[in-house]
Amino acid sequence: MTQEELFKKLIAHSKEYGFIFPSSEIYDGLSAVYDYGQLGVELKNNIKRYWWDAMTKLHDNIVGIDAAIFMHPKTWEASGHVGAFNDPLIDNKDSKKRYRADVLIEDWIAKQDEKIEKEVAKAAKRFGEAFDREQFVTTNARVLEIKAKRDAAHEKMTEVLNANDLAGVKALIEELGIVCPISGTKNWTDVRQFNLMFSTQMGSTADGASIVYLRPETAQGIFVNFLNVQKTGRMKIPFGIAQIGKAFRNEIVARQFIFRMREFEQMEMQFFVKPGTEMQWFEHWRQFRMSWHRALGFGDDRYRFHDHEKLAHYANAATDVEYEFPFGFKEVEGIHSRTDFDLSQHAKFSGKKIQYFDTESGESYTPYVVETSIGVDRMFLQVFSAAYTEEKLENGEERVVMRFPAALAPVKAAVLPLVKKDGLPEVARKIVNDLKFDHYVQYDEKDSIGKRYRRQDAIGTPLCITVDHQSLEDGTVTIRHRDSMQQERVKIAELPGIVHDMVSLRPLFAKLVR
Ligand SMILES: Nc1ncnc2c1ncn2[C@@H]1O[C@H](COP(=O)(O)OP(=O)(O)OP(=O)(O)O)[C@@H](O)[C@H]1O
């Protein structure tokens, strides 16, 4: 199965089992907007809980807030979003399709890599066993020519984008001969800047309505509350403020399912530190966040850091945590050392003093900030694609099993009476009633037991509890483990303890770098 086929299957599976639906689907959907279904919302909440508890409960110097989506419009002038939160946009005059100019160039660059791979495949076929890939890609004239063009395009792209040279971006698109994937023509408009913030009106027109923005990131809600939280919570530096909430970006090209959405959710933490100590904290959060990802057990080699060489003007260090999605290694989380840029800007634009008074040294200063910022939806896609497994069974059948870590699984246990009679449903219902105050459990009595197991595998339920005739005699049930499919007999009275231990976040937390 190709990675593309796998990705298509994931999307189909997420819909078929009630994890994700296209928004307003009966009206043919809304581009890059999605709804979470009955199981999706559970998985999403569990991901959020894993993040929230790891950040706030495990750190006595991190507290949470929940700021409003609407903020005073000056916030976005101060943060730089009004002036600079732009993407370069270009239209094809024939297809009337709109593209991100930098993405068109990136796609062209990716195509060069595909061309190289084609050359490699051809040569490998020709030379058979004797083929030496490393030698081939470093000496073959055709490959070297493609590589040189690719690298030159990459360098030029970085140069014109960094210089905000829109005419240069257009010139590069023309020079590379990039055509519109729809019309196949090179009939392009000029490149323009496009602001990614959504805006709307607040107040009635009679009152003198003013423009407000839907926040494009949650971080600013934290910065403007720095003094409120520091003072009322008597927080001492270093300390952090965490927040989970919706963010909105009018992405020009939204693709790859929930990877790039126009309405999404972020989990952000801003950590306020003494100037001069920020690199040490940056390193700390870099390690901590990576351990948070790896603790889920999907395989350490599927994650990597991508350290940024080119930094935003306000940052002095930045890295991304990347995960190997079916469409390649991509960013899931960003960790940024943002200096005192945000607090200083808000001090300037609001005219308020935003500083921290250090009682020990007797000095006041503007704290520096190290930020960790992760998208809930992107993390959802990461977990979903890592968990999706197709397996051939010994009896020749196939099963799709979602190998969610038990703590994240939407349904923790399914309780299944072997037959719909002889008092078995009553015993099963009683077990459900015992467990349901602490866990999301499902009762299912329809179809054969094998079919019911398959259904629970497909939604990633870690435990199936089967009630049979023996249960009536000795108060025991069979539990079947999702991954190993092993079964064992346990006492009904032991079930709450078993489920509790299985779904606890503790084993994950034990793996975190402290
Ligand atoms: N349009 C989006 N849809 C879903 N998640 C997003 C989107 N934009 C950002 N995120 C998430 O928020 C996190 C932090 O946002 P940040 O502004 O650092 O992203 P970014 O660098 O602009 O992302 P990208 O380069 O992918 O556009 C990202 O790592 C990602 O997980």
The ligand as a MOL file (V3000), in Angstrom:
LIG
                    3D

  0  0  0     0  0            999 V3000
M  V30 BEGIN CTAB
M  V30 COUNTS 31 33 0 0 0
M  V30 BEGIN ATOM
M  V30 1 N -3.8140 25.9230 9.7770 0
M  V30 2 C -3.5190 25.1000 10.7710 0
M  V30 3 N -4.2540 23.9780 10.9770 0
M  V30 4 C -3.9920 23.1370 11.9920 0
M  V30 5 N -2.9890 23.3540 12.8680 0
M  V30 6 C -2.2230 24.4470 12.7280 0
M  V30 7 C -2.4410 25.3700 11.6700 0
M  V30 8 N -1.5180 26.3600 11.7720 0
M  V30 9 C -0.7660 26.0780 12.8440 0
M  V30 10 N -1.1770 24.9270 13.4260 0
M  V30 11 C -0.6350 24.2770 14.6140 0
M  V30 12 O -0.2020 25.2610 15.5570 0
M  V30 13 C 1.1740 25.0620 15.8650 0
M  V30 14 C 1.8510 26.3740 16.1620 0
M  V30 15 O 1.5660 27.3690 15.1960 0
M  V30 16 P 2.6990 28.1360 14.4000 0
M  V30 17 O 2.2070 29.4950 14.1180 0
M  V30 18 O 4.0220 27.9730 15.0680 0
M  V30 19 O 2.6330 27.2590 13.0740 0
M  V30 20 P 3.2820 27.5720 11.6890 0
M  V30 21 O 4.7610 27.5040 11.8430 0
M  V30 22 O 2.6400 28.7600 11.1000 0
M  V30 23 O 2.7670 26.2480 10.9570 0
M  V30 24 P 2.9010 25.9620 9.4200 0
M  V30 25 O 4.3180 26.3020 9.0630 0
M  V30 26 O 2.5650 24.5010 9.2950 0
M  V30 27 O 1.8760 26.8690 8.8120 0
M  V30 28 C 1.7370 24.3270 14.6710 0
M  V30 29 O 2.8710 23.5680 15.0340 0
M  V30 30 C 0.5780 23.4410 14.2710 0
M  V30 31 O 0.5440 22.2550 15.0570 0
M  V30 END ATOM
M  V30 BEGIN BOND
M  V30 1 1 1 2
M  V30 2 1 2 3
M  V30 3 2 2 7
M  V30 4 2 3 4
M  V30 5 1 4 5
M  V30 6 2 5 6
M  V30 7 1 6 7
M  V30 8 1 6 10
M  V30 9 1 7 8
M  V30 10 2 8 9
M  V30 11 1 9 10
M  V30 12 1 10 11
M  V30 13 1 11 12
M  V30 14 1 11 30
M  V30 15 1 12 13
M  V30 16 1 13 14
M  V30 17 1 13 28
M  V30 18 1 14 15
M  V30 19 1 15 16
M  V30 20 2 16 17
M  V30 21 1 16 18
M  V30 22 1 16 19
M  V30 23 1 19 20
M  V30 24 2 20 21
M  V30 25 1 20 22
M  V30 26 1 20 23
M  V30 27 1 23 24
M  V30 28 2 24 25
M  V30 29 1 24 26
M  V30 30 1 24 27
M  V30 31 1 28 29
M  V30 32 1 28 30
M  V30 33 1 30 31
M  V30 END BOND
M  V30 END CTAB
M  END
